[in-house]
Amino acid sequence: MNTDKEFNLENDSPIYDITKFTHLDYPEHLAAIIWFSGCNMRCDYCYNRDIVFAKKGTITMHEALEFLRSRIGLLDGVVLSGGEATAHELVAFCQAIKEMGFAIKLDTNGTNSQALYKLLNLNLLDYVALDYKAPQAKFTHITHSRKYDEFSKSLDMLIASGVAFEVRTTLHADLLSPADINTIIQDLEHRGYTNSYYIQEFVETKTNIAELKKATKSFNREALISKLDIIWR
């Protein structure tokens, strides 16, 4: 079994929290969620403000593995989320999780294509949920980052990889219009994406980064033009 020393982390407690059980976050799996601290984006609608701005967590990878070991036979999956999980070195951690027999789902914004490549190349991921934050023209405005090209590499990589994955977009109708969503859909279709496209509607919380309220604009779903299976959440 891997030890903390093998993880070789600058931040030795990168995990903000652990959700011990979920049947909603990993399709067809009973899973735990490992929430990694920190993120390289500041998306206006993000409701995980405390996790995004956290410079470190309170849980080591070794402690997380000890918890997962106690769930062998009770859970069958682990979700790596955040924040942005790929901001941390995940290879040894994922190898240890796989040794326990768990399937791994990664939630990611796709802006660390090299880290994603390593995980895919080592067959450490069973499912990926990729956030398509906004079309290129609005990407920086909404995410406050200039990482669209990195995200684009990750999207193409996932399509080529054959690993099970989904693309999803959080919709706040004051930020993204039907034309914006159609631009995303057209881009996905052009790249050869054929899986379902998930649109999750913004839910107002006190913890979203920009303190956004419920959208003042209505969103016309009938204006969307797609060959993809669009699933609303």
Steps between C-alpha positions, in 0.01 A plus 500: 500500500621852422614725787487877543869524408427351158248776428777763520262791548586861586160518667487193721131551584344577161153362577239745626230250590358154431139421423471149635211381283320605184289318244451812283849615400634191323259333256400150610745500791490540875790733566688733729606847387851629570492881490839650411579854609585783262412577141655694212163650403265744670175420322234753593233238571721254691339405832816342647656834592662374821662208320614712203673759718646252748880493472513162671269242643479314828527140382808321366487253215608229744202580725269495199633159400447371852138611479455334160652179630226493763240521223618204294195285431265787587579740216611428145610844379695811594440848357796741488360852503565845637612769439710348227637156582758501220679792668642230728719202415249218468682206343617322816172582675294354215722193480435435868126544451498261206694244706203497738267415214316831468400660171610864468302793364676833446317832499718753317505834324748351253766767540781262594525289187839352595367367830193363323721332238703320770188371673345381174824346374530296820134387477424652839170666408172318440279805446559873450262793532640793304368849562454704182475833676420726206563547129845634420381860463364504857736252664730752668215728602320220687796300635745789557770285343667478162502123478266432209778348286591257780135409544475443123795257509336305781169478317665364185706260711192359671315454173796307359563297815191279499454547876142555617440869552243775494507869417298734716429872523363701789237740367428843643274668245648844568844367405427251221236542230346234273744620232792432736376148579446436129861605440614243755279232344631577151857479625435165666337360188784630282757327720312170480349490848198267499422446868227678694545869571396601850374846584472567871303808592648747746366472852529813711710452814666733747836344418527567124812700417340803334201499736275450201125506542242311299517591132290795393476368144301198391670230295325370190580129486316466170765720336762227543592309186679173563552147377629420849288365780457802728429412861389771742596475864 
